[in-house]
Amino acid sequence: MILLTYSSPEGLELGVKTDAGILDVRAAATALAATDVPSSPDAFYRLGYDALAPLAALVERALGQPQASWFHDEGGLKLGPCVPNPGKLMCIGLNYRRHAAETGMEPPSKPVLFSKFNNAVAAPGEAVPLPANAREYDYEAELVAVIGRRCRHVPEAEALEHVLGYCNGNDVSARELQFLSGQWLLGKTLDKFQPLGPYLVTADEVGDPQALQLRCWVDGDLRQDSNTADMIFGVAEIISYLSSYFTLEPGDIISTGTPEGVVQGRPQKDWLEPGNVVTVEVEGLGRLTNTMAAES
């Protein structure tokens, strides 16, 4: 399934992308008395994998007796972050071989972990404010894995069974703040510095997460063009590693690192500025586009 969120007068709604349009999960579940279907994004992500079967059944029923009020034209919707309220927002640094090389850093022997806060989450199409107290703003196209089952000490061979799905992410970074100290947090979790979306594509539709093309454009100029096969630590290894230290819960997200081509590694330091349009595309996950803006 392909899921998304969108704005309504009541707040963010959960939708499913179908050939008939975007299914309004709340409206269809109410009309069809599907009481086992989580109708809000937060309720869906709290259940994770347990929500997929009843949701798939609802989609089948709704497509069998379509009502205009249940389906929307995606073009008329204002999309929200596909995961609007992550439980934990974890990120892996220096996780592509060629990216480590372009930065002049040694490839790590263990995953480099840092975090962001929920204030960093942004929707597709949402402006990303660039504060005036920094200037070295960079893009980082990333594959984001969303946890669907609670896990602790999960073996690498079983780790992907705990992935609900995947989405595009842009780990926007303020480089001089990132390296101000030994902690990367300050340069990573400014407001709206983690756009997510437009879709959450369930793991069964994505297939092998280590065989996906990943690209990033700035104002139409292709800056990053790589493949997740270049990861130093694959998604399964990352999940196993993290779960050996703490519990992963449904709705947690892991941003798995960026390939080469970021401004930090380019000879020409053309840092992001207000007005730049950044587009991230991981194969099969749609396109995530955001415009940089001066902070108001």
N, C-alpha and C positions, 0 to 999 in steps of 0.2 A: 504493500500500500504506500501511497504518497500522501503525507499529511502536512497541514499547514495551520497557521492561525490567522485570523483577520479581525478587524475592528468592527464592533457593533455598538449601538447605544448602551448596551449592558456591559460592555467590556470586550475582552478578547474571546473569540469563539474558536472552537475546533472544527476544522474542515478536512474533507478527504477529496483528493483530486480524482475525478472519474471522467469517462468519455461524455457523460451528460452534463458535466460542469462540476463545480465545487459543492460537495454535499454538506449541508448545514447539519452537523451531527446532533445538535441539541433539538432542532426542529423535527428532524426525522425520528429521533428516539422518543420524543414526546408523542408525536402522532401515532407511532407504531407500538407504543407502550413497551419499549425496550428498556426496562428498568435496570438491566445489568450493564448498560453501556455508559461509560463515563462521558458526560456531555461537555465538560470544560477541559481546557488544556491542562490545568494543574491536576485535576482528577485523573486524567489519562496518564500523565507521566508518573504520578504516584503509584499507579498500578503496573505500568510498564508492560511486560509481556502478557500479563494476565488480562489486559484490556484488548489484546489484538483479536482473539477469537470472537467475542461478542461484537466488536466493532466491524469485523469482516462480515459477520452475519447480517448486521444492520445494513451495510452497504449493499449486499445482495438483495435484501428485501426492498430497499428503497429504489434500486434500479429496476426491480420487477414491477413496481407500481409508482413510477415517478410523478411527483407533484411539483409544480413550478415553484412553490414556496420552499421546497427543500433544496433546490439547486440554484447556484449563483454563477454568473459569468465572472471568471477570475479577473478579467480586465477591469471590472467595476469594483473590486475589493481593495481595501487598504490593508496590506499584509502586515502581520506582526512577526516577531522572532518565532521561528518554528519551535524553539524551546524557550518559552518566555521567562521561566523562573527556575533555572537549574538549582539542584540541591548543592552540588559542589561543581566549581568551574576550574578544572585542572588543565594545565598546559605543559607540553613537553618542548624543551629548547634544544637547539642544535641536533635535530633528529634526522637530517638528510646529509648524506656524505658530501655532496657537492656544495651544500650551504655551509657546512663546517669549514670546508676548504676556502670558500670565498671570503669568509670572515677572518681567516688566519688562525682559527682555533683548532685544537686537537679534537678529533672525534671522541665523545665521551665513552667511558667504559660502562656506565650505568645511565639510565634515563635521567635527564636534567628536568626536575619538576619545579614549576612555579604555579601560582594561582592568580585568579582574578576574582573580583566581586561582582554581584549581580547588577551593580550600577553600570557595568561595562556592556551589558547586553543591548544590542540594537537590532532594529527590524530592517528587512530589505527596503531600500529606498529612503531610509531615514538618514538625515544629515548627521555627520560625525563632527562634533565641534573640536577645533584645534586651539587650545588655550595659548595666550600670548607669552606665557612664561616658559615655553620651549619652542624649538624650531625644527629639530631633526626628526620629523614625523615620517614613519615608514609603514609599508603594507606588508602583510604576511598571509598569503593564501594557504589555507589549511583544511585537511580532512578532519571533521569532528565526529567522534564516536559517542553515541548516547547509550547509557547503561539502561538495561531493561529488567535485570534480575539482581537481587541482592547477592553479593558475593564477598567472600573472605578466603584468602589462601587458595584461590582457584588455580589449578594447573594450566599452563600455557595451552595445552591441547584442548582444553574445555573453555577457554576464555571467550572465544567468539560467540559461544552459546548464550552469553550474558549481554550481548550487544542488541539493543532494540532496533537501532538504525543509525544512519549517518546523515550529515548535512555539511554544507559549505560553512566555513568560518573565515573571518579576516581578523587576525591578531594584530590590530593596529598598535604601533609602538612609538613611544617617544624615546629615542635612543640615548640622548644625554641624561635623561632621568633614569632610564633603565640601568645605566652603568654608573650612576652617582654614588652607589655603594655596592656592597656585595649582594644585595637583594634586588631582584628585578621588578618587584611589585609596583613601585611608583610609576615606572615608565610603561606599565602594561594595563593598568586598571583605571585609567581616566574614563570619564563618562563617555559611554557609547563606543568604547574601544574594542568591542567584541560583537560585530554584526554576525547574525546567524540566519541561515535560510537560503532560498525561500521555502524549501521543503525539508521535511524529515522523511527519508526514504527507508523503509524497513529493510533489515539486514538481508532477508531472503531475496529481495529484488536487486540488491547491490552486488552480492557475490563476494569474490575475493577482494578484501580491502587493500591488498598489496599489489594490485594490478590496475590502478585507476590513473588516468591522465589528470593533471592538475595544472591550471593556468591562471594567470592574473594579468589584467590590462589596466593601464592608467591612461585615461583620456584616449582609449583605443589603441595605445601602444602596448604590444605584448611584452611584459617584463619577466614573467615566470612561465616556464613551459617544461614540465617535468612529469614524473610518474612516482606513485607511492612505493614502487619497487625500490626506490633509492633510500627509503627509510633505513636508519641504522637499527632501530628497534621497531618491529612491526606492532600492529594494534594488539594482537594476542599477547605478545611479550609485555607490552606496556600494562595491559589490564592485569596480567598475572603479577607483575612486579608491584604495582600499586596496591593490589589486594593483599599482598603479603605484609603490608604495613598498616592498612586501615580498611574499613568496610566500604565497599562501593554500593550505592543504592540506586533504585530506579529514578531516572531524571537527572542523575549526575552526568556531566559531559566532560570529555577529554579532547582537547585540541592537540593534534598529534604532531605538530611541527610543520615547518615551511621549507620548501626547496630553495635552490639558488635563484638569484635574480632580484633580491631585495636591494633597496637603495644603499644600505649599509655595506654591501659587497660590490657595488658598482663603482667604476672609476669616477664617473660624474655623479656627484652627490646632489641629485635633483630631488630633495626631500619633498614630501607632500605639502601642498599649500591649499588654502581655501579655494574652492572651485574645481579642484581635481576630482574626477570621477573614477572610482576604483571598482573593477568587476572581477569577481572570483568565480571560477568554474571548476568543480571536481566532476569527473565523468559520471553522468547519470543522475546528478543531483541538482540540475538547473543552474541558473546564474544568480549570483548575489551581487547587487550593485548598490553602492553608497557614494554620496557626494561629500567631500570634505568642506567644512564651513568654518568661518571665523567664530570663535566663542562669543556669544552675545552677553 
